[in-house]
C-alpha cells in the first residue's frame, strides 16, 4: 500500500498530512481546539462549518490564530 502525503505550511512551519485529509481532521490531528480558533486557508478566512468540506492539497498555507478570553 502506497500512502501519499501532502506538504502543508501552518503558521510558517512545514507539516505533512495524508492525501485527501480534511482541514477539520488535520487541525484535530495537530491538537487544535477548533471551537477557539480562526483559520486562514490560502489567504481566505474559513468558517468552522466548512472545515470538513475542505480537502488539503500539496502546498496549501494555513494561518491559525487561537482566541483567548480574559479580562
N, CA, C and O atoms as a Tinker XYZ file with bonds, in Angstrom:
   284  protein
     1  N      0.849000   -1.180000    0.000000    73     2
     2  CA     0.000000    0.000000    0.000000    64     1     3
     3  C      0.892000    1.240000    0.000000    63     2     4     5
     4  O      1.722000    1.402000    0.895000    81     3
     5  N      0.734000    2.099000   -0.975000    73     3     6
     6  CA     1.476000    3.355000   -1.050000    64     5     7
     7  C      0.640000    4.471000   -0.452000    63     6     8     9
     8  O     -0.459000    4.764000   -0.925000    81     7
     9  N      1.171000    5.091000    0.591000    73     7    10
    10  CA     0.498000    6.245000    1.171000    64     9    11
    11  C      1.063000    7.492000    0.531000    63    10    12    13
    12  O      2.275000    7.625000    0.361000    81    11
    13  N      0.182000    8.399000    0.179000    73    11    14
    14  CA     0.619000    9.659000   -0.397000    64    13    15
    15  C      0.397000   10.762000    0.629000    63    14    16    17
    16  O     -0.582000   10.759000    1.375000    81    15
    17  N      1.328000   11.698000    0.646000    73    15    18
    18  CA     1.274000   12.797000    1.597000    64    17    19
    19  C      1.283000   14.128000    0.864000    63    18    20    21
    20  O      1.789000   14.255000   -0.251000    81    19
    21  N      0.709000   15.102000    1.528000    73    19    22
    22  CA     0.778000   16.483000    1.070000    64    21    23
    23  C      1.592000   17.274000    2.076000    63    22    24    25
    24  O      1.557000   16.986000    3.272000    81    23
    25  N      2.314000   18.256000    1.604000    73    23    26
    26  CA     3.044000   19.163000    2.470000    64    25    27
    27  C      2.212000   20.430000    2.625000    63    26    28    29
    28  O      1.819000   21.056000    1.640000    81    27
    29  N      1.952000   20.793000    3.869000    73    27    30
    30  CA     1.123000   21.949000    4.196000    64    29    31
    31  C      1.923000   22.848000    5.139000    63    30    32    33
    32  O      2.635000   22.358000    6.015000    81    31
    33  N      1.804000   24.153000    4.957000    73    31    34
    34  CA     2.502000   25.100000    5.823000    64    33    35
    35  C      1.488000   25.698000    6.800000    63    34    36    37
    36  O      0.477000   26.275000    6.398000    81    35
    37  N      1.784000   25.545000    8.096000    73    35    38
    38  CA     0.903000   26.045000    9.149000    64    37    39
    39  C      1.688000   27.034000    9.998000    63    38    40    41
    40  O      2.665000   26.668000   10.651000    81    39
    41  N      1.258000   28.280000    9.984000    73    39    42
    42  CA     1.925000   29.344000   10.746000    64    41    43
    43  C      3.430000   29.345000   10.481000    63    42    44    45
    44  O      4.231000   29.539000   11.395000    81    43
    45  N      3.800000   29.126000    9.227000    73    43    46
    46  CA     5.197000   29.172000    8.823000    64    45    47
    47  C      5.973000   27.882000    9.009000    63    46    48    49
    48  O      7.135000   27.810000    8.610000    81    47
    49  N      5.362000   26.849000    9.607000    73    47    50
    50  CA     6.021000   25.564000    9.809000    64    49    51
    51  C      5.498000   24.537000    8.810000    63    50    52    53
    52  O      4.316000   24.540000    8.465000    81    51
    53  N      6.385000   23.660000    8.350000    73    51    54
    54  CA     6.031000   22.651000    7.357000    64    53    55
    55  C      5.547000   21.387000    8.054000    63    54    56    57
    56  O      6.192000   20.885000    8.975000    81    55
    57  N      4.399000   20.878000    7.603000    73    55    58
    58  CA     3.833000   19.631000    8.111000    64    57    59
    59  C      3.450000   18.755000    6.931000    63    58    60    61
    60  O      3.142000   19.256000    5.849000    81    59
    61  N      3.471000   17.452000    7.141000    73    59    62
    62  CA     2.940000   16.506000    6.161000    64    61    63
    63  C      1.612000   15.990000    6.664000    63    62    64    65
    64  O      1.420000   15.788000    7.863000    81    63
    65  N      0.697000   15.777000    5.733000    73    63    66
    66  CA    -0.591000   15.192000    6.086000    64    65    67
    67  C     -0.956000   14.177000    5.011000    63    66    68    69
    68  O     -0.418000   14.196000    3.904000    81    67
    69  N     -1.870000   13.304000    5.356000    73    67    70
    70  CA    -2.316000   12.302000    4.398000    64    69    71
    71  C     -3.026000   12.963000    3.223000    63    70    72    73
    72  O     -3.714000   13.972000    3.381000    81    71
    73  N     -2.850000   12.385000    2.062000    73    71    74
    74  CA    -3.596000   12.802000    0.884000    64    73    75
    75  C     -5.079000   12.616000    1.179000    63    74    76    77
    76  O     -5.461000   11.612000    1.781000    81    75
    77  N     -5.899000   13.533000    0.781000    73    75    78
    78  CA    -7.347000   13.501000    0.979000    64    77    79
    79  C     -7.765000   13.753000    2.430000    63    78    80    81
    80  O     -8.860000   13.362000    2.834000    81    79
    81  N     -6.906000   14.400000    3.212000    73    79    82
    82  CA    -7.239000   14.728000    4.603000    64    81    83
    83  C     -7.992000   16.053000    4.638000    63    82    84    85
    84  O     -7.605000   17.016000    3.976000    81    83
    85  N     -9.073000   16.092000    5.420000    73    83    86
    86  CA    -9.842000   17.331000    5.530000    64    85    87
    87  C     -9.139000   18.317000    6.457000    63    86    88    89
    88  O     -8.319000   17.933000    7.291000    81    87
    89  N     -9.472000   19.576000    6.297000    73    87    90
    90  CA    -8.943000   20.617000    7.168000    64    89    91
    91  C     -9.308000   20.310000    8.618000    63    90    92    93
    92  O     -8.469000   20.448000    9.508000    81    91
    93  N    -10.534000   19.901000    8.859000    73    91    94
    94  CA   -11.000000   19.560000   10.206000    64    93    95
    95  C    -10.134000   18.460000   10.821000    63    94    96    97
    96  O     -9.644000   18.618000   11.939000    81    95
    97  N     -9.943000   17.359000   10.113000    73    95    98
    98  CA    -9.164000   16.243000   10.646000    64    97    99
    99  C     -7.706000   16.643000   10.888000    63    98   100   101
   100  O     -7.095000   16.209000   11.864000    81    99
   101  N     -7.159000   17.459000   10.012000    73    99   102
   102  CA    -5.781000   17.913000   10.162000    64   101   103
   103  C     -5.625000   18.782000   11.411000    63   102   104   105
   104  O     -4.665000   18.620000   12.164000    81   103
   105  N     -6.552000   19.688000   11.628000    73   103   106
   106  CA    -6.483000   20.561000   12.807000    64   105   107
   107  C     -6.630000   19.754000   14.096000    63   106   108   109
   108  O     -5.957000   20.037000   15.087000    81   107
   109  N     -7.506000   18.753000   14.085000    73   107   110
   110  CA    -7.663000   17.873000   15.247000    64   109   111
   111  C     -6.370000   17.088000   15.475000    63   110   112   113
   112  O     -5.922000   16.941000   16.612000    81   111
   113  N     -5.776000   16.590000   14.398000    73   111   114
   114  CA    -4.514000   15.859000   14.477000    64   113   115
   115  C     -3.414000   16.717000   15.115000    63   114   116   117
   116  O     -2.585000   16.208000   15.870000    81   115
   117  N     -3.412000   18.013000   14.810000    73   115   118
   118  CA    -2.430000   18.928000   15.386000    64   117   119
   119  C     -2.833000   19.418000   16.785000    63   118   120   121
   120  O     -2.149000   20.249000   17.383000    81   119
   121  N     -3.942000   18.895000   17.287000    73   119   122
   122  CA    -4.438000   19.164000   18.647000    64   121   123
   123  C     -4.938000   20.598000   18.860000    63   122   124   125
   124  O     -4.834000   21.143000   19.959000    81   123
   125  N     -5.473000   21.195000   17.808000    73   123   126
   126  CA    -6.128000   22.497000   17.958000    64   125   127
   127  C     -7.537000   22.282000   18.477000    63   126   128   129
   128  O     -8.197000   21.312000   18.104000    81   127
   129  N     -8.000000   23.175000   19.331000    73   127   130
   130  CA    -9.405000   23.185000   19.754000    64   129   131
   131  C    -10.152000   24.001000   18.708000    63   130   132   133
   132  O    -10.087000   25.230000   18.712000    81   131
   133  N    -10.857000   23.323000   17.817000    73   131   134
   134  CA   -11.457000   24.013000   16.674000    64   133   135
   135  C    -12.540000   25.007000   17.080000    63   134   136   137
   136  O    -12.967000   25.823000   16.262000    81   135
   137  N    -12.987000   24.949000   18.328000    73   135   138
   138  CA   -14.005000   25.898000   18.794000    64   137   139
   139  C    -13.407000   27.258000   19.137000    63   138   140   141
   140  O    -14.132000   28.243000   19.276000    81   139
   141  N    -12.069000   27.309000   19.274000    73   139   142
   142  CA   -11.449000   28.552000   19.738000    64   141   143
   143  C    -10.376000   29.064000   18.786000    63   142   144   145
   144  O     -9.434000   29.733000   19.211000    81   143
   145  N    -10.514000   28.751000   17.494000    73   143   146
   146  CA    -9.520000   29.214000   16.524000    64   145   147
   147  C    -10.193000   29.906000   15.341000    63   146   148   149
   148  O    -11.373000   29.708000   15.051000    81   147
   149  N     -9.395000   30.712000   14.685000    73   147   150
   150  CA    -9.767000   31.296000   13.399000    64   149   151
   151  C     -8.729000   30.789000   12.407000    63   150   152   153
   152  O     -7.532000   30.803000   12.691000    81   151
   153  N     -9.195000   30.336000   11.233000    73   151   154
   154  CA    -8.286000   29.741000   10.255000    64   153   155
   155  C     -8.333000   30.523000    8.946000    63   154   156   157
   156  O     -9.397000   30.781000    8.383000    81   155
   157  N     -7.148000   30.884000    8.489000    73   155   158
   158  CA    -6.987000   31.458000    7.157000    64   157   159
   159  C     -6.386000   30.359000    6.284000    63   158   160   161
   160  O     -5.300000   29.854000    6.566000    81   159
   161  N     -7.095000   30.001000    5.233000    73   159   162
   162  CA    -6.686000   28.928000    4.325000    64   161   163
   163  C     -6.401000   29.553000    2.966000    63   162   164   165
   164  O     -7.302000   30.053000    2.293000    81   163
   165  N     -5.131000   29.517000    2.578000    73   163   166
   166  CA    -4.724000   30.136000    1.309000    64   165   167
   167  C     -5.268000   31.562000    1.176000    63   166   168   169
   168  O     -5.832000   31.938000    0.148000    81   167
   169  N     -5.083000   32.339000    2.242000    73   167   170
   170  CA    -5.410000   33.771000    2.304000    64   169   171
   171  C     -6.910000   34.073000    2.371000    63   170   172   173
   172  O     -7.335000   35.188000    2.070000    81   171
   173  N     -7.706000   33.078000    2.765000    73   171   174
   174  CA    -9.142000   33.284000    2.911000    64   173   175
   175  C     -9.587000   32.754000    4.269000    63   174   176   177
   176  O     -9.261000   31.625000    4.633000    81   175
   177  N    -10.338000   33.573000    5.026000    73   175   178
   178  CA   -10.859000   33.143000    6.320000    64   177   179
   179  C    -11.941000   32.096000    6.080000    63   178   180   181
   180  O    -12.841000   32.290000    5.263000    81   179
   181  N    -11.837000   30.987000    6.804000    73   179   182
   182  CA   -12.748000   29.857000    6.611000    64   181   183
   183  C    -13.666000   29.717000    7.822000    63   182   184   185
   184  O    -13.218000   29.776000    8.966000    81   183
   185  N    -14.942000   29.532000    7.556000    73   183   186
   186  CA   -15.921000   29.296000    8.609000    64   185   187
   187  C    -15.755000   27.886000    9.169000    63   186   188   189
   188  O    -15.438000   26.947000    8.439000    81   187
   189  N    -15.972000   27.754000   10.463000    73   187   190
   190  CA   -15.916000   26.452000   11.122000    64   189   191
   191  C    -16.810000   25.435000   10.419000    63   190   192   193
   192  O    -16.469000   24.254000   10.355000    81   191
   193  N    -17.935000   25.875000    9.897000    73   191   194
   194  CA   -18.873000   24.975000    9.220000    64   193   195
   195  C    -18.269000   24.354000    7.962000    63   194   196   197
   196  O    -18.756000   23.323000    7.498000    81   195
   197  N    -17.218000   24.959000    7.401000    73   195   198
   198  CA   -16.621000   24.454000    6.165000    64   197   199
   199  C    -15.357000   23.621000    6.380000    63   198   200   201
   200  O    -14.786000   23.120000    5.412000    81   199
   201  N    -14.907000   23.464000    7.628000    73   199   202
   202  CA   -13.667000   22.736000    7.896000    64   201   203
   203  C    -13.686000   21.311000    7.338000    63   202   204   205
   204  O    -12.674000   20.839000    6.819000    81   203
   205  N    -14.810000   20.634000    7.438000    73   203   206
   206  CA   -14.892000   19.234000    6.979000    64   205   207
   207  C    -14.944000   19.124000    5.453000    63   206   208   209
   208  O    -14.591000   18.082000    4.899000    81   207
   209  N    -15.373000   20.169000    4.780000    73   207   210
   210  CA   -15.524000   20.129000    3.325000    64   209   211
   211  C    -14.229000   20.412000    2.577000    63   210   212   213
   212  O    -14.104000   20.066000    1.403000    81   211
   213  N    -13.278000   21.029000    3.238000    73   211   214
   214  CA   -12.025000   21.406000    2.573000    64   213   215
   215  C    -11.034000   20.258000    2.679000    63   214   216   217
   216  O    -10.688000   19.828000    3.780000    81   215
   217  N    -10.581000   19.768000    1.543000    73   215   218
   218  CA    -9.560000   18.726000    1.469000    64   217   219
   219  C     -8.233000   19.414000    1.166000    63   218   220   221
   220  O     -8.112000   20.163000    0.197000    81   219
   221  N     -7.241000   19.147000    2.013000    73   219   222
   222  CA    -5.945000   19.805000    1.872000    64   221   223
   223  C     -5.195000   19.314000    0.643000    63   222   224   225
   224  O     -5.251000   18.138000    0.285000    81   223
   225  N     -4.501000   20.232000    0.015000    73   223   226
   226  CA    -3.691000   19.954000   -1.167000    64   225   227
   227  C     -2.234000   20.282000   -0.877000    63   226   228   229
   228  O     -1.927000   21.058000    0.029000    81   227
   229  N     -1.355000   19.690000   -1.647000    73   227   230
   230  CA     0.064000   19.960000   -1.508000    64   229   231
   231  C      0.325000   21.456000   -1.698000    63   230   232   233
   232  O     -0.132000   22.052000   -2.673000    81   231
   233  N      1.061000   22.055000   -0.763000    73   231   234
   234  CA     1.421000   23.465000   -0.866000    64   233   235
   235  C      0.439000   24.430000   -0.238000    63   234   236   237
   236  O      0.669000   25.639000   -0.263000    81   235
   237  N     -0.665000   23.923000    0.331000    73   235   238
   238  CA    -1.616000   24.820000    0.993000    64   237   239
   239  C     -0.947000   25.530000    2.160000    63   238   240   241
   240  O     -0.033000   25.005000    2.794000    81   239
   241  N     -1.436000   26.753000    2.427000    73   239   242
   242  CA    -0.903000   27.546000    3.530000    64   241   243
   243  C     -2.032000   27.879000    4.494000    63   242   244   245
   244  O     -3.095000   28.356000    4.098000    81   243
   245  N     -1.770000   27.613000    5.772000    73   243   246
   246  CA    -2.733000   27.894000    6.818000    64   245   247
   247  C     -2.136000   28.847000    7.834000    63   246   248   249
   248  O     -0.960000   28.745000    8.185000    81   247
   249  N     -2.946000   29.763000    8.296000    73   247   250
   250  CA    -2.599000   30.586000    9.445000    64   249   251
   251  C     -3.696000   30.291000   10.461000    63   250   252   253
   252  O     -4.883000   30.447000   10.175000    81   251
   253  N     -3.287000   29.866000   11.638000    73   251   254
   254  CA    -4.249000   29.506000   12.692000    64   253   255
   255  C     -4.016000   30.427000   13.883000    63   254   256   257
   256  O     -2.910000   30.504000   14.419000    81   255
   257  N     -5.069000   31.119000   14.286000    73   255   258
   258  CA    -5.000000   32.029000   15.424000    64   257   259
   259  C     -5.931000   31.503000   16.504000    63   258   260   261
   260  O     -7.106000   31.229000   16.255000    81   259
   261  N     -5.386000   31.365000   17.709000    73   259   262
   262  CA    -6.187000   30.891000   18.836000    64   261   263
   263  C     -6.781000   32.076000   19.571000    63   262   264   265
   264  O     -6.076000   33.027000   19.909000    81   263
   265  N     -8.080000   32.014000   19.815000    73   263   266
   266  CA    -8.795000   33.066000   20.527000    64   265   267
   267  C     -8.678000   32.798000   22.021000    63   266   268   269
   268  O     -8.996000   31.705000   22.489000    81   267
   269  N     -8.224000   33.792000   22.763000    73   267   270
   270  CA    -8.044000   33.656000   24.198000    64   269   271
   271  C     -8.891000   34.725000   24.892000    63   270   272   273
   272  O     -8.792000   35.911000   24.576000    81   271
   273  N     -9.710000   34.297000   25.823000    73   271   274
   274  CA   -10.516000   35.234000   26.583000    64   273   275
   275  C     -9.771000   35.689000   27.819000    63   274   276   277
   276  O     -8.829000   35.039000   28.272000    81   275
   277  N    -10.189000   36.771000   28.337000    73   275   278
   278  CA    -9.551000   37.272000   29.558000    64   277   279
   279  C    -10.147000   38.607000   29.945000    63   278   280   281
   280  O    -11.036000   39.138000   29.279000    81   279
   281  N     -9.643000   39.120000   31.013000    73   279   282
   282  CA   -10.214000   40.379000   31.456000    64   281   283
   283  C     -9.247000   41.248000   32.149000    63   282   284
   284  O     -9.600000   42.347000   32.577000    81   283
